[in-house]
Amino acid sequence: MRRKYNDLLAKRAGMLTEAESLLKAGKREDYQSKMTEIGNLNTEITETKALIDEQDRQFLQKTETPGEAKDKALERAEILRKGGEVRFSAAEVRKAITLATTTLAEPTGVGRDIRGGDAPISAIIDQVSVVNLSGLGEYQEPYVISELDAKVGTVASTAGKARTASSDPTFGVAQIKPYDMSVTSFVDRNIGNLTPADYYAKIYGMAMRAMRRKVSELIVNGDGESSHVFYGMKIAKNKAGNNIFASVDVSAVDVNLLDTLYFAYGADTEVAGSARLLLTKADLKAIGQLRGTNEKRRLFTIEPDMANPNVGVIRDGGVVIPYTICPDLTSLSTATASTSAAIQTMIYGNPLNYELGLFSDFTVRVDESYKAQERLLTILGDVMVGGNLVVDKGVVVATVPKSGS
């Protein structure tokens, strides 16, 4: 069903291109006919997507009984002990990413467990859209850039005359491409003295944490390739090479910063909702240190979530701005304008406008030979992931412009 949905999206993208060509050629009737076909196809796409969403919802709600979970853990632990490879489907990984269970977020153990390695990971990975794209070589998500506009005129001036054509809607295509990600970690072989279930849970948790940490970084910054494959929010581009994100110039963490970001996001006709601020811990501290004219009263109130201090809200009078700490961003509070390039810092927008795609199953295996002399086990994991913004101007990036520009 998901493959059918992807085929329908690809078909629609092709038909939109045909419709654009017909319109440019002045073939209005053929254009209208093609748009009718697209409208019918949209109905089928909507119905197929609704079915997929329901299937995903059922999967995410499905829970194993304690007995089933223990049996699966023991079975997979035994495979790892024998040097075999454990495979987790993209759907399982998606569930792990979106639900962020305790085992994955903070793997713990008792007695003989190996301590440490459980520093918090940015919650941004739990706030974006996650889709299963296994079996695909690439995923293209069409989105609207501009809509139709209506024309008006007096009855006397328009009677008996052809109406002025509306401006045509424009569309973009966001590409999500597979990007190879691997996990390589070394642990003391004494971890094998745990019970099979704990052994499996620890290794799975460590591998998943490594993946979550790297994906969190990629979501905001993207990859470092000269020709980008994984598009982070700060470098998101469509198939035509145009930016999907918006930018707003800033200079420092000051009293006007939050207002600037808050009103820069969304269209001129709205103050867009469901947005949050992505920033570093240093910038959050700098916001909290801002004082009024009496040098005592804080201008902004920061309220961390007690269950997860990684997130919280900033109160600015009557405005409440949710935030997420992202350590991989550049801090505005320490940024200095450069003559060579603009500096991208914090991000404001709805994280659900970003789509994270899982192109493959996630495999984990344990190797005992590479670091045998050090008595270390090597945990090896592999997966293919991709990502991009799928909504025009889906986020606003606070940017320090080049000095002298």
HELIX and SHEET records of a PDB file:
HELIX    1   1 ARG A    2  LYS A   24  1                                  23    
HELIX    2   2 ARG A   28  GLN A   61  1                                  34    
HELIX    3   3 PRO A   66  ARG A   81  1                                  16    
HELIX    4   4 ALA A   90  LEU A   99  1                                  10    
HELIX    5   5 THR A  102  ALA A  105  1                                   4    
HELIX    6   6 ALA A  123  ASP A  126  5                                   4    
HELIX    7   7 VAL A  155  THR A  158  1                                   4    
HELIX    8   8 ARG A  189  ASN A  193  5                                   5    
HELIX    9   9 PRO A  196  ASN A  221  1                                  26    
HELIX   10  10 MET A  233  ILE A  235  5                                   3    
HELIX   11  11 LEU A  257  ALA A  264  1                                   8    
HELIX   12  12 LYS A  281  GLY A  288  1                                   8    
HELIX   13  13 LEU A  332  THR A  334  5                                   3    
HELIX   14  14 PRO A  351  ASN A  353  5                                   3    
SHEET    1   A 4 GLU A  85  PHE A  88  0                                        
SHEET    2   A 4 PHE A 362  ASP A 367 -1                                        
SHEET    3   A 4 LEU A 376  LEU A 389 -1                                        
SHEET    4   A 4 TYR A 179  ASP A 188 -1                                        
SHEET    1   B 5 GLU A  85  PHE A  88  0                                        
SHEET    2   B 5 PHE A 362  ASP A 367 -1                                        
SHEET    3   B 5 LEU A 376  LEU A 389 -1                                        
SHEET    4   B 5 TYR A 354  LEU A 358 -1                                        
SHEET    5   B 5 SER A 129  ASN A 132  1                                        
SHEET    1   C 2 TYR A 139  SER A 146  0                                        
SHEET    2   C 2 THR A 170  ILE A 176 -1                                        
SHEET    1   D 7 ALA A 246  ASP A 249  0                                        
SHEET    2   D 7 VAL A 395  VAL A 400  1                                        
SHEET    3   D 7 ILE A 343  GLY A 349 -1                                        
SHEET    4   D 7 ARG A 276  LEU A 279 -1                                        
SHEET    5   D 7 VAL A 319  ILE A 325  1                                        
SHEET    6   D 7 VAL A 311  ASP A 316 -1                                        
SHEET    7   D 7 THR A 301  PRO A 304 -1                                        
END                                                                             
